[in-house]
Amino acid sequence: MIHIEAVYKKFRRLQVLENISARFTAGQVIALIGPNGSGKTTLIKSILGMVRPDKGTIRVKDQLVTGDPEYRQFIGYMPQIGRYPDNMKVGQLFEMMKKIRGIDSLDTDLLTGFEIEKIYEKPMRTLSGGTRQKVSAALAFLFDPPILILDEPTAGLDPLSSEILKEKIIQEKKKNKLILITSHVLSDLEELTSHIMYLQEGKLQFIIDLESLQEETGEIKLSKAIAKLMRGQETSSAWIDQLFAVEQNKENPQ
């Protein structure tokens, strides 16, 4: 459903993406991980057509992202930080999006689960960060797209809302949708993901399915498995070492 081939992107002298190639298919849940500055957000924005690669191609359902923007109708996008008109009411935002998309069949699971109808009269500027996340999540799933791109989806959510969102992601996975998730909370990904894609300094270190990763490393926990795999390669990562240390502290509290 998404085909990335030899993509490069540089911002001035900084090489943000370097020779990235990957194929994502229906039914996969891809955990896109890596330290800050690894190129995750740039890759996502390139898929969405918000950033134009210097070299290489990206296709969504066989359509070049540099061509007709109609391909975006197949994608539901949840940004890490949703930016909306301050004075627009929540209900007005949803009505506007419905008119723009022109789709009658709606997925209202998260609208109901997060009880968003109760805040329809509130202006966007009055919402907390967590409530904005709920609005962004409900919008991403609203039009039942076959592809979902979720950037740090549980950031700022309370535990109950986080579980509601994770349960919804699992439901969409069962519908054979392609889901791409970025997160620094690897424990959130363990029950969701089918594949791990790890970027570092703009380079693709590996793409591997979760079962193979666990078999190869002998580790069940995602953070430990990734740490063990990375330590066996030439490239080291302080970010991975930090995650490993956090897991060790959880298991062996002082």
Secondary structure, 3 states (H helix, E strand, C coil): CEEEEEEEEEECCEEEEEEEEEEECCCCEEEEECCCCCCHHHHHHHHCCCCCCCEEEEEECCEECCCCHHHHHHEEEECCCCCCCCCCEHHHHHHHHHHHHCCCCCCCHHHHHCCHHHHCCCEHHHCCHHHHHHHHHHHHHHCCCCEEEEECCCCCCCHHHHHHHHHHHHHHHHCCCEEEEECCCHHHHCCCCCEEEEEECCEEEEEEEHHHHHHHHCCCCHHHHHHHHHHCCCCCCHHHHHHHHHHHHHHCCC
